[in-house]
Amino acid sequence: MILRVRVLLVEDDEPIAESLRRGLVRYGFEVEWVRTGAEALTADTGEVVLLDLGLPDTDGLDVCRELRARSDVPIIVISARSDEVDRVVGLEIGADDYVSKPFGVREVVARMRAVLRRTKASRGEAAADVAPESHAGGRLVIDRRARRVRLDGTELSLPPKEFDLLAFLAEEPGAALTREQIMEAVWDANWFGPTKTLDVHIAALRRKLGDAVTLETVRGVGFRLVVS
């Protein structure tokens, strides 16, 4: 059974928060978003907290200190502050990790999974799965954890970005995903828009997958994956 890990996102910048929230939801997380330190201290922290330091009503370091005093919930600081002092102080007052802006969704997800694994291990608990191990559809099987793809029982050799692209499109078969969404998830391009790199990788996957999977172009939008 795949468990949906609950995340408290504390971020006052709406474009950043919305982009990160969408990305986390696609990776199987359940996200509660608040904009201020006061809201963060009254909200359900869930199983991991993503905490911006530059909040409108208080310093994020004070919020981090208060959250740590209340519980041992994993806290990952996300901030535009690049000064080493802030990093050190954040870790010393209880943050479990620190991610500097700009960042990509996949980097944040990787750090969250690592923190959750460490936390579960320290408690002697089994780590919760936060993403499906595999996708299966018709003749195609995608094992995300092992990073393997099998077509008609035969393993395909895919470069890392081709694997990431296929795995992302396969999370929602039949759904039309925008070029921006795909670039953000696969290339950590955030909201800066697409490049021709995406088209090159789509073309490569089409050649390798043949008629087992159709990667349809949705004119003016992006692409969708259809399993034969």
C-alpha positions as CSV (number, residue, x, y, z in Angstrom):
1,M,0.0,0.0,0.0
2,I,1.4,3.4,-1.0
3,L,1.0,6.0,1.8
4,R,0.5,9.6,1.1
5,V,3.0,11.6,3.2
6,R,1.6,14.8,4.5
7,V,3.7,17.9,4.0
8,L,3.3,21.4,5.6
9,L,4.7,24.0,3.2
10,V,5.4,27.4,4.7
11,E,6.1,29.9,1.9
12,D,4.7,33.4,1.3
13,D,5.8,33.6,-2.4
14,E,2.7,32.4,-4.2
15,P,4.3,31.4,-7.6
16,I,7.1,29.4,-5.8
17,A,4.6,27.8,-3.4
18,E,2.1,26.9,-6.2
19,S,4.8,25.4,-8.4
20,L,6.3,23.4,-5.5
21,R,2.9,22.3,-4.3
22,R,2.0,21.0,-7.8
23,G,5.2,19.2,-8.1
24,L,4.9,17.5,-4.7
25,V,1.4,16.4,-5.4
26,R,2.6,14.8,-8.6
27,Y,5.1,12.9,-6.6
28,G,2.4,11.5,-4.3
29,F,2.6,13.9,-1.4
30,E,-0.3,15.6,0.3
31,V,0.4,19.3,0.8
32,E,-1.0,21.9,3.2
33,W,0.3,25.4,2.3
34,V,0.4,28.3,4.7
35,R,1.9,31.7,4.1
36,T,3.0,33.0,7.5
37,G,4.8,31.9,10.6
38,A,1.7,32.3,12.7
39,E,-0.2,29.9,10.5
40,A,2.7,27.5,10.5
41,L,2.6,27.3,14.3
42,T,-1.1,26.5,14.4
43,A,-1.3,24.2,11.5
44,D,-0.9,20.4,11.4
45,T,2.8,19.8,10.7
46,G,2.1,16.5,9.0
47,E,5.1,14.3,8.6
48,V,7.6,16.8,7.2
49,V,7.8,20.6,7.1
50,L,9.2,22.7,4.3
51,L,10.0,26.1,5.8
52,D,10.9,29.3,4.1
53,L,13.0,31.7,6.2
54,G,11.7,35.0,4.7
55,L,8.2,35.1,6.1
56,P,6.2,38.3,6.2
57,D,5.4,38.2,9.9
58,T,8.4,36.6,11.6
59,D,11.8,35.2,11.0
60,G,11.6,31.6,9.8
61,L,14.4,30.7,12.1
62,D,12.2,31.5,15.1
63,V,9.4,29.3,13.6
64,C,11.9,26.5,13.1
65,R,13.1,26.8,16.7
66,E,9.5,26.8,18.0
67,L,8.5,23.8,15.9
68,R,11.5,21.8,17.0
69,A,10.7,22.6,20.7
70,R,7.2,21.2,20.1
71,S,8.0,18.0,18.2
72,D,10.6,16.0,16.3
73,V,8.9,16.4,12.9
74,P,11.5,16.6,10.1
75,I,12.1,20.2,9.0
76,I,13.7,21.2,5.7
77,V,14.5,24.9,5.4
78,I,14.0,26.4,1.9
79,S,15.4,29.9,1.5
80,A,17.0,32.4,-0.8
81,R,19.4,33.2,2.0
82,S,22.8,31.8,0.8
83,D,24.8,33.0,3.8
84,E,26.6,30.2,5.6
85,V,25.6,31.6,8.9
86,D,21.9,31.1,8.2
87,R,22.6,27.5,7.2
88,V,24.5,26.8,10.3
89,V,22.0,28.5,12.6
90,G,19.1,26.7,10.9
91,L,20.7,23.3,11.4
92,E,21.8,24.1,14.9
93,I,18.3,25.0,16.1
94,G,16.8,21.9,14.7
95,A,16.4,21.9,10.9
96,D,17.2,18.5,9.3
97,D,18.3,19.9,6.0
98,Y,18.6,23.2,4.0
99,V,17.8,23.9,0.4
100,S,18.8,27.1,-1.3
101,K,16.6,28.9,-3.8
102,P,16.4,28.5,-6.7
103,F,15.8,24.8,-6.4
104,G,14.1,22.1,-8.5
105,V,11.2,19.9,-7.3
106,R,13.1,16.7,-7.8
107,E,15.9,18.0,-5.5
108,V,13.4,18.8,-2.8
109,V,11.7,15.4,-3.1
110,A,15.0,13.7,-2.9
111,R,15.9,15.6,0.3
112,M,12.5,14.9,1.8
113,R,12.8,11.2,1.1
114,A,16.3,11.1,2.6
115,V,15.2,12.9,5.7
116,L,12.1,10.7,6.1
117,R,14.3,7.5,5.7
118,R,16.7,8.8,8.4
119,T,13.8,9.7,10.7
120,K,12.1,6.4,10.3
121,A,15.3,4.5,10.8
122,S,16.1,6.3,14.0
123,R,12.7,5.4,15.3
124,G,13.1,1.7,14.2
125,E,10.2,2.1,11.8
126,A,9.7,1.0,8.3
127,A,10.1,3.9,5.9
128,A,6.9,5.0,4.1
129,D,6.7,4.7,0.4
130,V,6.1,8.1,-1.1
131,A,6.0,7.1,-4.8
132,P,4.9,4.0,-6.6
133,E,7.7,1.5,-7.2
134,S,6.4,0.7,-10.7
135,H,3.9,1.6,-13.4
136,A,2.5,-1.1,-15.5
137,G,0.4,-0.7,-18.5
138,G,-0.1,-3.1,-21.3
139,R,3.3,-4.1,-22.6
140,L,5.2,-1.6,-20.6
141,V,6.5,-1.9,-17.0
142,I,8.4,1.0,-15.3
143,D,10.2,0.3,-12.1
144,R,10.9,3.7,-10.5
145,R,12.9,2.5,-7.6
146,A,15.2,0.3,-9.6
147,R,15.1,2.7,-12.6
148,R,14.4,0.0,-15.0
149,V,12.0,-0.2,-18.0
150,R,10.7,-3.4,-19.5
151,L,8.9,-3.7,-22.8
152,D,7.4,-7.0,-23.6
153,G,9.5,-8.5,-20.9
154,T,12.8,-7.2,-22.3
155,E,14.7,-4.5,-20.5
156,L,15.3,-1.2,-22.3
157,S,18.4,0.8,-21.8
158,L,17.4,4.4,-21.3
159,P,19.6,7.4,-20.4
160,P,18.6,9.1,-17.1
161,K,16.6,11.9,-18.6
162,E,14.7,9.6,-21.0
163,F,13.8,7.4,-18.0
164,D,12.7,10.5,-15.9
165,L,10.6,11.8,-18.8
166,L,8.9,8.5,-19.4
167,A,8.3,7.8,-15.7
168,F,6.7,11.3,-15.3
169,L,4.4,11.0,-18.3
170,A,3.4,7.5,-17.1
171,E,2.2,8.8,-13.7
172,E,-0.9,10.1,-15.4
173,P,-1.7,8.1,-18.5
174,G,-4.0,9.9,-20.9
175,A,-3.5,13.3,-19.2
176,A,-2.3,16.2,-21.3
177,L,0.8,17.6,-19.5
178,T,2.1,21.0,-20.4
179,R,5.6,21.6,-21.6
180,E,6.2,23.7,-18.6
181,Q,5.1,21.0,-16.2
182,I,7.3,18.4,-17.9
183,M,10.3,20.7,-17.9
184,E,9.8,21.6,-14.3
185,A,9.5,18.0,-13.2
186,V,12.2,16.4,-15.4
187,W,14.8,19.1,-15.9
188,D,14.3,21.1,-12.6
189,A,13.6,24.1,-14.8
190,N,10.9,25.4,-12.4
191,W,8.7,27.9,-14.2
192,F,11.1,29.2,-16.8
193,G,9.5,27.4,-19.7
194,P,10.4,24.7,-22.3
195,T,13.3,24.2,-24.6
196,K,13.9,22.0,-27.7
197,T,15.5,19.5,-25.3
198,L,12.1,18.1,-24.5
199,D,11.3,17.5,-28.2
200,V,14.6,15.6,-28.7
201,H,13.9,13.3,-25.8
202,I,10.3,12.7,-26.8
203,A,11.5,11.7,-30.3
204,A,14.1,9.3,-28.8
205,L,11.5,7.6,-26.6
206,R,9.1,7.2,-29.6
207,R,11.8,5.4,-31.5
208,K,12.6,3.1,-28.6
209,L,9.0,2.3,-27.5
210,G,7.5,1.7,-30.9
211,D,3.8,1.0,-30.9
212,A,3.7,-0.1,-27.3
213,V,3.2,3.4,-26.0
214,T,2.0,6.5,-27.9
215,L,3.5,9.8,-26.9
216,E,0.9,12.2,-28.4
217,T,1.6,15.8,-29.1
218,V,-1.1,18.0,-27.8
219,R,-0.9,21.1,-30.0
220,G,-0.4,24.3,-28.0
221,V,-0.1,22.4,-24.7
222,G,2.4,19.6,-24.5
223,F,2.3,15.8,-24.5
224,R,0.3,12.9,-23.3
225,L,1.2,9.2,-22.9
226,V,-1.3,6.6,-24.1
227,V,-0.7,2.9,-23.4
228,S,-1.6,0.6,-26.3
